[in-house]
């Protein structure tokens, strides 16, 4: 790895962990910036194929979805069909007759780079209303001695679940990269020629191992089973997110989605593994874990 890649990666991790710790509007603003920049890159890829999507309308309603998620997560799903309707309405009344590709690319931009990432705001927001103690609904731990002794259950559920998901994704990405580089021999897919089966399997295993440790530390019900399930979900979703973004770049004929981050490419190049994971982890925490707790 080059030094610019290492340094920019460290800075990104620090910013991600800081905004995640504070939560509230601090985290929402961080996600909003990522969504804004990610949609710019997505629409640049789309435009390179001669498609004319509804860029401004899609980006605006995506930011509104993030705001709604912060105010009341239960209303976020109701905004999605309204947002899709507004995008179609805008395209229908353009001077130039819109095509199926224009409409499809716009809705995909809303769903893929707007709606799915909004689940990060929902995930971090679990139990946040009762724990916030800073302006802008922020949070700062006041029980550092307990945390230092490994009592992570005293932290908000949304905070611990989000950080654990980050760790699993990082473990999967780093594990797949290094193991695939040195031991990978079998190509995984023509979509991304550098990815190997060996790297993918090791990456998922790394995610699984991290999730088991996290499930034990957070006292999840049936921690071994839930850890295995969570690790598999995150590892596989992370891989699929990576391949999906690679497919978009391959179709557009580019190597990177952008050049914003030194040594890493664009925002989508660095966040592709996060897009499909947040919704799955959110429902894992809010639906599956409560059901398992009732069986204890």
C-alpha positions as CSV (number, residue, x, y, z in Angstrom):
1,X,0.0,0.0,0.0
2,X,1.2,3.5,-0.8
3,X,1.5,6.1,2.0
4,X,-1.3,8.4,0.6
5,X,-3.6,5.3,0.6
6,X,-2.6,4.5,4.2
7,X,-2.9,8.1,5.5
8,X,-6.2,8.8,3.8
9,X,-7.5,5.5,5.1
10,X,-6.5,6.4,8.7
11,X,-8.1,9.8,8.4
12,X,-11.3,8.3,7.1
13,X,-11.5,5.8,10.0
14,X,-11.0,8.6,12.6
15,X,-13.7,10.7,11.0
16,X,-16.1,7.7,10.8
17,X,-15.5,6.7,14.4
18,X,-15.8,10.2,15.7
19,X,-19.1,11.0,14.0
20,X,-20.4,7.6,15.0
21,X,-19.6,8.2,18.6
22,X,-21.3,11.6,18.7
23,X,-24.3,10.3,16.8
24,X,-27.4,12.5,16.3
25,X,-27.1,15.2,13.7
26,X,-23.3,14.9,13.7
27,X,-23.6,11.4,12.3
28,X,-26.4,12.4,9.9
29,X,-24.3,15.3,8.5
30,X,-21.4,12.8,7.9
31,X,-23.7,10.4,6.1
32,X,-25.3,13.2,4.2
33,X,-21.9,14.3,2.8
34,X,-21.1,10.8,1.8
35,X,-24.4,10.4,0.1
36,X,-24.1,13.7,-1.7
37,X,-20.6,12.9,-3.0
38,X,-21.5,9.3,-3.8
39,X,-24.5,10.3,-5.8
40,X,-22.4,12.8,-7.8
41,X,-20.1,10.0,-8.7
42,X,-22.9,7.6,-9.5
43,X,-24.6,10.1,-11.8
44,X,-21.3,10.8,-13.5
45,X,-21.0,7.1,-14.3
46,X,-24.6,7.1,-15.6
47,X,-24.1,10.2,-17.8
48,X,-21.0,8.5,-19.4
49,X,-23.5,6.0,-20.9
50,X,-25.5,8.8,-22.5
51,X,-28.3,8.6,-19.9
52,X,-29.9,11.8,-18.6
53,X,-31.2,11.2,-15.1
54,X,-32.9,13.5,-12.6
55,X,-29.8,14.5,-10.7
56,X,-30.9,17.5,-8.6
57,X,-34.3,16.2,-7.6
58,X,-32.8,12.8,-6.7
59,X,-30.0,14.3,-4.6
60,X,-32.5,16.7,-2.9
61,X,-35.0,14.0,-1.9
62,X,-32.1,11.7,-0.7
63,X,-31.0,14.4,1.8
64,X,-34.6,14.8,2.9
65,X,-34.8,11.1,3.6
66,X,-31.7,11.4,5.9
67,X,-33.3,14.3,7.8
68,X,-36.5,12.3,8.2
69,X,-34.5,9.3,9.5
70,X,-33.0,11.5,12.2
71,X,-36.3,13.0,13.2
72,X,-38.4,9.9,13.1
73,X,-37.1,6.7,11.6
74,X,-40.6,5.2,11.4
75,X,-41.5,7.8,8.7
76,X,-38.5,7.1,6.5
77,X,-40.1,4.3,4.5
78,X,-43.1,6.4,3.7
79,X,-40.9,9.0,2.1
80,X,-39.4,6.5,-0.4
81,X,-42.5,6.1,-2.6
82,X,-43.1,9.9,-2.4
83,X,-39.6,10.6,-3.5
84,X,-39.8,8.2,-6.4
85,X,-43.1,9.9,-7.5
86,X,-41.4,13.3,-7.4
87,X,-38.5,12.0,-9.5
88,X,-40.9,10.5,-12.1
89,X,-43.0,13.7,-12.1
90,X,-39.9,15.8,-12.8
91,X,-38.8,13.6,-15.7
92,X,-42.2,13.5,-17.2
93,X,-42.3,17.2,-17.6
94,X,-38.8,17.8,-19.0
95,X,-38.6,19.5,-22.4
96,X,-36.7,16.4,-23.7
97,X,-38.8,13.2,-23.6
98,X,-37.4,11.0,-20.9
99,X,-36.4,7.4,-21.6
100,X,-36.8,4.2,-19.6
101,X,-33.1,4.4,-18.9
102,X,-33.4,8.0,-17.6
103,X,-36.2,7.0,-15.1
104,X,-34.5,3.7,-14.1
105,X,-31.1,5.4,-13.5
106,X,-32.8,8.1,-11.4
107,X,-34.7,5.6,-9.2
108,X,-31.6,3.5,-8.9
109,X,-29.6,6.5,-7.7
110,X,-32.3,7.2,-5.1
111,X,-32.4,3.6,-3.9
112,X,-28.8,2.6,-4.1
113,X,-27.0,5.8,-3.0
114,X,-29.8,7.5,-1.0
115,X,-32.3,5.1,0.6
116,X,-30.0,2.2,1.5
117,X,-27.3,4.4,3.2
118,X,-30.1,6.1,5.2
119,X,-30.2,2.9,7.2
120,X,-26.9,3.9,8.8
121,X,-28.7,6.8,10.4
122,X,-31.5,4.5,11.5
123,X,-29.0,2.0,12.9
124,X,-27.0,4.6,14.9
125,X,-30.3,6.1,16.1
126,X,-31.4,3.0,18.0
127,X,-31.9,4.1,21.7
128,X,-30.2,7.4,20.9
129,X,-33.0,9.6,22.0
130,X,-32.8,8.4,25.6
131,X,-29.0,8.7,25.7
132,X,-28.1,11.9,24.0
133,X,-26.4,14.5,26.2
134,X,-24.9,17.0,23.8
135,X,-26.3,19.7,21.6
136,X,-27.7,18.6,18.2
137,X,-28.8,15.3,19.8
138,X,-25.1,14.3,20.3
139,X,-23.8,11.8,22.7
140,X,-20.6,11.5,24.8
141,X,-20.0,8.5,27.2
142,X,-19.9,9.4,30.8
143,X,-19.0,6.0,32.2
144,X,-15.5,5.5,30.8
145,X,-14.3,3.4,33.8
146,X,-17.1,0.8,33.0
147,X,-16.3,0.9,29.3
148,X,-12.6,0.4,30.1
149,X,-13.5,-2.7,32.0
150,X,-15.3,-4.1,29.0
151,X,-18.9,-3.2,30.0
152,X,-20.0,-2.2,26.5
153,X,-23.7,-2.9,27.2
154,X,-23.9,0.4,29.0
155,X,-23.4,2.2,25.7
156,X,-26.4,2.9,23.4
157,X,-27.4,-0.1,21.3
158,X,-27.2,1.9,18.1
159,X,-23.6,2.9,18.8
160,X,-22.3,-0.5,19.6
161,X,-24.2,-2.1,16.7
162,X,-22.8,0.5,14.2
163,X,-19.2,0.2,15.4
164,X,-19.4,-3.6,15.4
165,X,-20.7,-3.5,11.8
166,X,-17.8,-1.2,10.9
167,X,-15.3,-3.6,12.4
168,X,-16.8,-6.6,10.6
169,X,-16.6,-4.7,7.3
170,X,-13.0,-3.6,7.9
171,X,-12.1,-7.1,8.8
172,X,-13.7,-8.5,5.7
173,X,-12.1,-5.9,3.4
174,X,-8.6,-6.1,4.9
175,X,-8.7,-9.9,5.2
176,X,-9.9,-10.4,1.6
177,X,-7.4,-7.9,0.2
178,X,-4.2,-9.4,1.8
179,X,-5.2,-13.0,1.7
180,X,-6.4,-12.7,-1.9
181,X,-3.2,-10.8,-2.9
182,X,-0.8,-13.4,-1.5
183,X,-2.8,-16.7,-1.7
184,X,-5.6,-16.1,-4.1
185,X,-5.6,-18.2,-7.3
186,X,-9.2,-18.7,-8.3
187,X,-11.0,-15.8,-10.0
188,X,-14.2,-15.0,-8.2
189,X,-16.0,-13.1,-11.0
190,X,-15.4,-11.5,-14.3
191,X,-16.9,-8.4,-12.9
192,X,-13.8,-7.8,-10.8
193,X,-10.9,-9.8,-12.1
194,X,-8.6,-9.1,-9.1
195,X,-11.0,-10.7,-6.6
196,X,-10.4,-14.3,-5.8
197,X,-12.5,-17.0,-4.2
198,X,-9.8,-17.5,-1.6
199,X,-9.8,-13.8,-0.7
200,X,-13.6,-13.7,-0.5
201,X,-13.8,-16.8,1.7
202,X,-11.1,-15.4,4.1
203,X,-12.8,-12.0,4.1
204,X,-16.2,-13.5,5.1
205,X,-14.4,-15.7,7.7
206,X,-12.7,-12.6,9.2
207,X,-16.1,-10.8,9.4
208,X,-17.6,-13.9,11.0
209,X,-14.8,-14.0,13.6
210,X,-15.1,-10.3,14.5
211,X,-18.9,-10.7,14.8
212,X,-18.6,-13.6,17.2
213,X,-16.2,-11.6,19.4
214,X,-18.6,-8.6,19.3
215,X,-21.6,-10.8,20.1
216,X,-19.9,-12.2,23.1
217,X,-18.8,-8.8,24.4
218,X,-22.2,-7.3,23.8
219,X,-24.0,-10.3,25.4
220,X,-26.2,-11.0,22.4
221,X,-28.6,-13.9,23.1
222,X,-27.1,-17.2,21.9
223,X,-24.0,-15.1,21.2
224,X,-22.2,-17.9,19.2
225,X,-25.1,-18.4,16.8
226,X,-26.0,-14.7,16.5
227,X,-22.3,-13.9,15.9
228,X,-22.0,-16.5,13.1
229,X,-25.2,-15.2,11.5
230,X,-24.3,-11.6,11.8
231,X,-20.7,-12.2,10.5
232,X,-22.0,-14.1,7.5
233,X,-24.6,-11.4,6.7
234,X,-22.1,-8.6,6.9
235,X,-19.3,-10.5,5.1
236,X,-21.6,-11.5,2.2
237,X,-23.4,-8.2,1.9
238,X,-20.0,-6.4,1.9
239,X,-18.8,-8.5,-0.9
240,X,-21.9,-8.0,-2.9
241,X,-21.7,-4.3,-2.4
242,X,-18.2,-4.3,-3.7
243,X,-19.1,-6.4,-6.8
244,X,-22.2,-4.2,-7.5
245,X,-20.0,-1.0,-7.6
246,X,-17.5,-2.8,-9.8
247,X,-20.2,-3.7,-12.2
248,X,-21.2,0.0,-12.5
249,X,-17.7,1.0,-13.1
250,X,-17.1,-1.8,-15.7
251,X,-20.2,-0.8,-17.6
252,X,-19.1,2.9,-17.5
253,X,-15.6,1.9,-18.7
254,X,-13.7,3.4,-15.7
255,X,-11.3,2.1,-13.1
256,X,-12.4,4.3,-10.2
257,X,-15.7,6.1,-9.5
258,X,-13.7,9.2,-8.8
259,X,-10.4,10.7,-7.6
260,X,-11.5,12.3,-4.3
261,X,-9.6,10.2,-1.9
262,X,-5.8,9.9,-2.5
263,X,-4.8,6.3,-3.2
264,X,-8.4,5.0,-2.9
265,X,-10.4,6.6,-5.8
266,X,-13.8,8.0,-5.2
267,X,-16.4,7.9,-2.4
268,X,-18.2,4.9,-3.9
269,X,-14.9,3.0,-4.2
270,X,-14.5,3.2,-0.4
271,X,-18.2,2.9,0.7
272,X,-19.5,0.2,-1.7
273,X,-19.1,-2.4,1.1
274,X,-21.3,-0.4,3.4
275,X,-24.4,0.1,1.1
276,X,-26.1,-3.3,1.5
277,X,-24.9,-4.0,5.1
278,X,-26.8,-1.3,7.0
279,X,-30.4,-2.4,6.2
280,X,-29.6,-6.0,7.0
281,X,-27.9,-5.2,10.3
282,X,-30.6,-2.8,11.3
283,X,-33.3,-5.4,10.9
284,X,-31.1,-8.0,12.5
285,X,-30.8,-5.8,15.6
286,X,-34.4,-4.5,15.7
287,X,-36.3,-7.7,14.7
288,X,-34.2,-10.9,15.2
289,X,-32.4,-10.1,18.4
290,X,-35.6,-9.2,20.3
291,X,-37.2,-12.4,19.1
292,X,-34.2,-14.4,20.4
293,X,-34.2,-12.6,23.7
294,X,-37.8,-13.7,24.3
295,X,-36.8,-17.3,24.0
296,X,-34.3,-17.0,26.9
